[in-house]
Amino acid sequence: MKPKISIIVPVYKVEPYIHKCVDSILAQTFKDFELILVDDGSPDKCGEICDEYAQKDSRVHVIHKKNGGLSDARNAGLNIAKGEYIGFVDSDDWIESDMYELLYNMCEENECDIANCTSIIHFKSETVINGNHPLIIHNRNEAMKAMLEGELYDEVVWTKLIKRNLIGDTRFKVGIVYEDTDFTYRLIHKSKKVCCIGAPKYHYIKRENSTMDKAVKNITIDGVLIYDEMYRFIDQHYRDLRDLVALKLGNSAMIVMNLMAENQNYSKHKRNYYKVGNILNNYFIRTIKLKDYPKNVKILLTASKIHPLFYKLLINITAKRREA
């Protein structure tokens, strides 16, 4: 018989954490699931640990593959998943024992395509608990707005349970960060009903060498490109929500340009700087009435794409205009 839920866990260099993660999944009060552990070419003993779990519990299935990154590992799991619903857990995190029972019942009882809970974020000695609200059910448009606002639920996949039929042939983009953002908004667009509850059931470990942390250190522009693509999509299908995406796009572009402008090896980022500058330039045109700006600001808007000096001048001038 096919399981009700397939839980996909990409595994790579998480030997100190994987036992706690897998044990928390196998201890779920909802028992009818398969656990797909995807050994993404991990160089440590993670592959052996995955095989040991498979020998002990028939619900555990292991894929061993060459390293291809988080998205590629998740896609490998999706390709063999048999469950009616799909859940994702990162291998250095863990979950509360009733998480999937809660999410499954929310979907079934309310005929929803996606169910969301909230999370507990652990960073060093600090703990942040997200969410405290009763069950809320949204149609597609309401769900898209809620996701973009990020107050009830956000762009990550690990707090969600998703109908496999809804996912269909949709897959994570390989070789990028912000893969959750790209995946989630496309699924919400395909959905009819989405539900959420402010119950923190997922424990997210924020590590200093995490994928997102490396993205900042390496000054990746993936987030800017994804939000720029999202803006065009939302502009076509949800025009009243454009401002929410424009805000994400503008913030992401300005953060990246700041990082590149302050980086000592600016020449290394010159091509990406120009690319992001062009996107930021379009963002200003989309969201600001340029006729209200003096000629020197319009010139800086174009010049800011070329060199950080012009970008810094533009930011200073626009900041002073806001204060005024």
TINUZA-441622 format. One line per field, with one value per residue (C-alpha): residue number from 1; residue in three letters; z, y, x. Coordinates in steps of 0.2 Angstrom, whole numbers. Example, Ala and Ser with C-alpha at 12.3 -4.5 7.8 and 13.67 -1.06 7.14 Angstrom:
<rs>
pos	(1, 2)
code	(ala, ser)
Z	(39, 36)
Y	(-22, -5)
X	(62, 68)
</rs>
This chain:
<rs>
pos	(1, 2, 3, 4, 5, 6, 7, 8, 9, 10, 11, 12, 13, 14, 15, 16, 17, 18, 19, 20, 21, 22, 23, 24, 25, 26, 27, 28, 29, 30, 31, 32, 33, 34, 35, 36, 37, 38, 39, 40, 41, 42, 43, 44, 45, 46, 47, 48, 49, 50, 51, 52, 53, 54, 55, 56, 57, 58, 59, 60, 61, 62, 63, 64, 65, 66, 67, 68, 69, 70, 71, 72, 73, 74, 75, 76, 77, 78, 79, 80, 81, 82, 83, 84, 85, 86, 87, 88, 89, 90, 91, 92, 93, 94, 95, 96, 97, 98, 99, 100, 101, 102, 103, 104, 105, 106, 107, 108, 109, 110, 111, 112, 113, 114, 115, 116, 117, 118, 119, 120, 121, 122, 123, 124, 125, 126, 127, 128, 129, 130, 131, 132, 133, 134, 135, 136, 137, 138, 139, 140, 141, 142, 143, 144, 145, 146, 147, 148, 149, 150, 151, 152, 153, 154, 155, 156, 157, 158, 159, 160, 161, 162, 163, 164, 165, 166, 167, 168, 169, 170, 171, 172, 173, 174, 175, 176, 177, 178, 179, 180, 181, 182, 183, 184, 185, 186, 187, 188, 189, 190, 191, 192, 193, 194, 195, 196, 197, 198, 199, 200, 201, 202, 203, 204, 205, 206, 207, 208, 209, 210, 211, 212, 213, 214, 215, 216, 217, 218, 219, 220, 221, 222, 223, 224, 225, 226, 227, 228, 229, 230, 231, 232, 233, 234, 235, 236, 237, 238, 239, 240, 241, 242, 243, 244, 245, 246, 247, 248, 249, 250, 251, 252, 253, 254, 255, 256, 257, 258, 259, 260, 261, 262, 263, 264, 265, 266, 267, 268, 269, 270, 271, 272, 273, 274, 275, 276, 277, 278, 279, 280, 281, 282, 283, 284, 285, 286, 287, 288, 289, 290, 291, 292, 293, 294, 295, 296, 297, 298, 299, 300, 301, 302, 303, 304, 305, 306, 307, 308, 309, 310, 311, 312, 313, 314, 315, 316, 317, 318, 319, 320, 321, 322, 323, 324)
code	(met, lys, pro, lys, ile, ser, ile, ile, val, pro, val, tyr, lys, val, glu, pro, tyr, ile, his, lys, cys, val, asp, ser, ile, leu, ala, gln, thr, phe, lys, asp, phe, glu, leu, ile, leu, val, asp, asp, gly, ser, pro, asp, lys, cys, gly, glu, ile, cys, asp, glu, tyr, ala, gln, lys, asp, ser, arg, val, his, val, ile, his, lys, lys, asn, gly, gly, leu, ser, asp, ala, arg, asn, ala, gly, leu, asn, ile, ala, lys, gly, glu, tyr, ile, gly, phe, val, asp, ser, asp, asp, trp, ile, glu, ser, asp, met, tyr, glu, leu, leu, tyr, asn, met, cys, glu, glu, asn, glu, cys, asp, ile, ala, asn, cys, thr, ser, ile, ile, his, phe, lys, ser, glu, thr, val, ile, asn, gly, asn, his, pro, leu, ile, ile, his, asn, arg, asn, glu, ala, met, lys, ala, met, leu, glu, gly, glu, leu, tyr, asp, glu, val, val, trp, thr, lys, leu, ile, lys, arg, asn, leu, ile, gly, asp, thr, arg, phe, lys, val, gly, ile, val, tyr, glu, asp, thr, asp, phe, thr, tyr, arg, leu, ile, his, lys, ser, lys, lys, val, cys, cys, ile, gly, ala, pro, lys, tyr, his, tyr, ile, lys, arg, glu, asn, ser, thr, met, asp, lys, ala, val, lys, asn, ile, thr, ile, asp, gly, val, leu, ile, tyr, asp, glu, met, tyr, arg, phe, ile, asp, gln, his, tyr, arg, asp, leu, arg, asp, leu, val, ala, leu, lys, leu, gly, asn, ser, ala, met, ile, val, met, asn, leu, met, ala, glu, asn, gln, asn, tyr, ser, lys, his, lys, arg, asn, tyr, tyr, lys, val, gly, asn, ile, leu, asn, asn, tyr, phe, ile, arg, thr, ile, lys, leu, lys, asp, tyr, pro, lys, asn, val, lys, ile, leu, leu, thr, ala, ser, lys, ile, his, pro, leu, phe, tyr, lys, leu, leu, ile, asn, ile, thr, ala, lys, arg, arg, glu, ala)
Z	(0, -4, 12, 16, 17, 10, 20, 10, 19, 10, 19, 17, 30, 45, 55, 72, 69, 58, 72, 81, 65, 59, 77, 78, 61, 66, 82, 74, 81, 63, 57, 39, 30, 21, 25, 10, 15, 1, 4, -8, -9, 9, 12, 31, 38, 34, 21, 32, 46, 33, 28, 47, 49, 33, 40, 57, 50, 34, 31, 28, 10, 5, -11, -13, -26, -32, -24, -33, -19, -9, -24, -33, -18, -15, -33, -32, -17, -26, -41, -31, -18, -17, -3, -6, 3, 3, 18, 18, 33, 33, 40, 54, 61, 70, 72, 86, 87, 82, 67, 53, 62, 64, 46, 38, 48, 43, 25, 26, 37, 27, 9, 8, -4, 7, 26, 36, 54, 61, 68, 82, 77, 87, 84, 97, 114, 107, 103, 93, 93, 77, 77, 89, 79, 77, 61, 46, 28, 13, -6, -18, -19, 0, 2, -10, -1, 16, 9, 2, 19, 29, 45, 44, 34, 23, 8, 16, 12, 29, 38, 25, 20, 1, -9, -21, -35, -33, -35, -51, -62, -52, -46, -36, -47, -46, -42, -33, -16, -13, -20, -7, -13, -31, -27, -15, -24, -40, -29, -21, -38, -42, -26, -22, -3, 9, 28, 42, 61, 73, 81, 81, 77, 67, 75, 63, 67, 61, 59, 54, 40, 33, 15, 17, 28, 14, 1, 10, 12, -6, -12, -22, -33, -33, -22, -33, -49, -41, -34, -51, -59, -46, -49, -67, -62, -49, -61, -73, -61, -45, -50, -33, -24, -35, -21, -9, -21, -26, -8, -7, -24, -19, -2, -9, -23, -11, 1, -12, -20, -3, -1, -18, -16, 1, -5, -8, -23, -32, -50, -46, -44, -57, -69, -56, -49, -66, -68, -51, -54, -69, -59, -46, -59, -65, -48, -45, -61, -56, -39, -39, -49, -57, -63, -44, -44, -50, -65, -55, -46, -63, -69, -53, -56, -72, -67, -51, -62, -67, -51, -32, -30, -39, -30, -13, -19, -25, -9, 1, -9, -9, 10, 13, 2, 13, 29, 21)
Y	(0, 18, 28, 44, 54, 54, 64, 69, 73, 78, 73, 80, 83, 83, 68, 77, 81, 67, 55, 69, 73, 55, 50, 64, 59, 40, 45, 54, 50, 49, 32, 30, 38, 34, 42, 45, 49, 56, 54, 68, 61, 65, 63, 58, 43, 50, 37, 23, 30, 31, 13, 8, 17, 8, -9, -5, 2, -3, 14, 21, 22, 28, 35, 37, 49, 61, 78, 89, 101, 103, 106, 91, 80, 85, 82, 64, 61, 68, 57, 41, 47, 37, 47, 57, 71, 77, 84, 91, 91, 97, 85, 96, 101, 91, 91, 89, 72, 77, 89, 78, 72, 90, 95, 79, 82, 100, 95, 81, 90, 106, 99, 109, 107, 114, 115, 126, 126, 138, 135, 138, 145, 141, 152, 150, 153, 162, 154, 163, 155, 160, 160, 160, 160, 148, 138, 150, 144, 154, 153, 154, 173, 175, 162, 171, 187, 179, 170, 187, 196, 182, 185, 169, 158, 161, 154, 139, 121, 113, 119, 113, 97, 97, 86, 76, 79, 98, 96, 86, 89, 105, 103, 114, 124, 116, 126, 141, 146, 153, 137, 137, 154, 149, 132, 139, 153, 142, 129, 141, 147, 130, 127, 130, 130, 133, 132, 137, 137, 146, 130, 130, 111, 113, 116, 126, 127, 142, 138, 151, 140, 136, 138, 155, 161, 156, 164, 181, 178, 173, 187, 177, 186, 171, 180, 195, 185, 174, 190, 198, 183, 182, 201, 197, 182, 192, 206, 194, 185, 195, 213, 220, 211, 218, 230, 216, 208, 224, 227, 210, 213, 231, 225, 210, 220, 234, 222, 213, 229, 235, 219, 220, 239, 236, 221, 224, 213, 223, 218, 200, 205, 218, 208, 203, 221, 228, 214, 218, 237, 235, 225, 239, 252, 244, 242, 261, 264, 252, 259, 277, 292, 298, 314, 319, 317, 330, 327, 323, 308, 302, 302, 293, 280, 275, 278, 267, 252, 255, 259, 258, 276, 282, 269, 276, 294, 288, 279, 295, 306, 295, 293, 312, 314, 301, 310, 327)
X	(0, 5, 9, -1, 15, 32, 45, 61, 77, 93, 108, 125, 139, 127, 135, 133, 114, 107, 102, 91, 83, 79, 74, 61, 53, 52, 44, 29, 12, 6, 14, 8, 23, 39, 55, 66, 84, 94, 113, 119, 137, 141, 160, 157, 148, 130, 128, 131, 120, 106, 108, 108, 91, 84, 89, 80, 64, 55, 48, 65, 72, 89, 95, 114, 119, 133, 133, 122, 116, 100, 88, 95, 93, 75, 71, 78, 67, 52, 55, 52, 40, 24, 14, -2, 7, 25, 35, 52, 64, 82, 94, 101, 84, 71, 52, 39, 31, 14, 19, 13, -2, -7, -3, -11, -28, -28, -27, -40, -53, -52, -49, -33, -19, -5, -5, 7, 13, 26, 44, 56, 72, 88, 104, 118, 110, 95, 78, 64, 47, 36, 17, 3, -14, -29, -32, -34, -40, -36, -41, -26, -26, -27, -13, -2, -4, -1, 15, 22, 18, 26, 17, 6, 18, 33, 42, 51, 45, 50, 35, 23, 14, 9, -2, 9, -3, -2, 17, 16, 31, 36, 54, 67, 79, 96, 112, 104, 99, 82, 75, 61, 55, 54, 46, 33, 25, 23, 14, 3, -2, -8, -18, -36, -35, -21, -22, -11, -10, 2, 9, 28, 32, 48, 65, 76, 94, 102, 121, 134, 140, 123, 118, 110, 125, 137, 126, 128, 147, 149, 138, 126, 113, 101, 88, 88, 85, 71, 62, 64, 56, 43, 38, 35, 24, 14, 12, 4, -7, -9, -7, -13, 1, 15, 20, 24, 36, 43, 48, 57, 65, 71, 78, 86, 95, 100, 108, 118, 124, 129, 139, 147, 151, 160, 169, 188, 188, 175, 182, 177, 158, 158, 147, 135, 135, 129, 116, 109, 111, 100, 87, 87, 86, 70, 64, 65, 56, 42, 39, 45, 37, 53, 45, 45, 64, 77, 88, 103, 94, 89, 107, 113, 100, 107, 125, 123, 123, 141, 150, 147, 152, 136, 126, 131, 127, 110, 106, 111, 100, 85, 87, 88, 72, 63, 68, 62)
</rs>
